[in-house]
Amino acid sequence: MGFQETFKALADPVRREILIMLREGQMSAGEIGSRFDMTGATISYHLSQLKKAGLITENRKKNFIYYELNASVFEEVMLWLSQFGGKSDET
């Protein structure tokens, strides 16, 4: 996982919406797709881009695949971004 893939994945509004949905817990591709007006293939593409960036993981249970957030990648990105915050008041 590199930041290039992460930021590319985050650049798309549909993928950001999927990540927001997954904050509530794991969901199947069908559950995710039911909230969008797009084909299953398009949803699959967005999920694959999120997986490639390491932002989500998948777990297989019987005949279903469930997706959930990968918190460690978000923590890494937040840590990296925090270096650009305001300067400390220390002198």
C-alpha positions in Angstrom: 0.0 0.0 0.0 1.3 3.4 -1.0 -0.1 6.8 -0.5 -0.6 7.2 -4.2 -3.1 4.4 -4.3 -4.8 5.6 -1.1 -5.3 9.1 -2.3 -6.4 7.9 -5.8 -9.1 5.7 -4.1 -10.2 8.6 -1.8 -10.5 11.0 -4.8 -13.7 9.3 -6.0 -17.0 10.4 -4.3 -18.6 7.0 -4.6 -15.7 5.3 -2.9 -15.8 7.9 -0.1 -19.5 7.2 0.3 -18.8 3.5 0.5 -16.2 4.1 3.3 -18.7 6.2 5.2 -21.2 3.4 4.9 -18.7 0.9 6.2 -18.1 2.9 9.4 -21.3 1.3 10.7 -19.8 -2.2 10.3 -19.2 -4.8 7.6 -21.5 -5.1 4.6 -21.9 -7.4 1.6 -21.4 -6.1 -1.9 -25.1 -6.5 -2.4 -25.9 -4.3 0.6 -23.5 -1.7 -0.6 -24.8 -1.8 -4.2 -28.4 -1.5 -3.1 -27.7 2.1 -2.0 -26.4 3.2 -5.4 -28.0 3.5 -8.8 -25.2 1.7 -10.7 -24.4 -1.8 -11.9 -22.9 -4.6 -9.8 -19.8 -4.5 -12.0 -19.3 -0.8 -11.2 -19.7 -1.4 -7.5 -17.3 -4.3 -7.8 -14.7 -2.0 -9.5 -15.0 0.6 -6.7 -14.6 -2.1 -4.0 -11.6 -3.5 -5.9 -10.0 0.0 -5.9 -10.6 0.4 -2.2 -9.1 -3.1 -1.5 -6.1 -2.3 -3.7 -5.5 0.8 -1.6 -5.8 -1.2 1.5 -8.7 0.9 2.8 -11.0 -2.1 3.1 -10.7 -5.8 3.7 -12.9 -8.7 2.7 -14.1 -11.7 4.7 -15.8 -14.7 3.1 -18.7 -16.3 5.0 -20.3 -19.1 3.1 -21.4 -17.7 -0.2 -21.0 -14.1 0.7 -18.1 -11.6 0.8 -18.3 -9.0 3.5 -16.3 -5.8 3.4 -15.1 -3.7 6.3 -12.8 -0.7 7.0 -9.1 -1.3 7.5 -8.5 1.1 10.4 -4.7 0.7 10.3 -4.4 2.4 6.9 -6.5 5.3 8.0 -4.3 5.7 11.1 -1.2 5.7 8.9 -2.7 8.4 6.6 -3.8 10.5 9.6 -0.4 10.2 11.2 1.2 11.4 7.9 -1.2 14.2 7.5 -0.8 15.4 11.1 2.7 16.6 10.3 1.2 19.4 8.3 -0.8 20.7 11.2 -0.2 24.0 13.0 3.1 24.6 14.6 3.5 24.0 18.3 3.6 27.0 20.7 6.9 25.7 22.1 9.9 28.0 21.6 
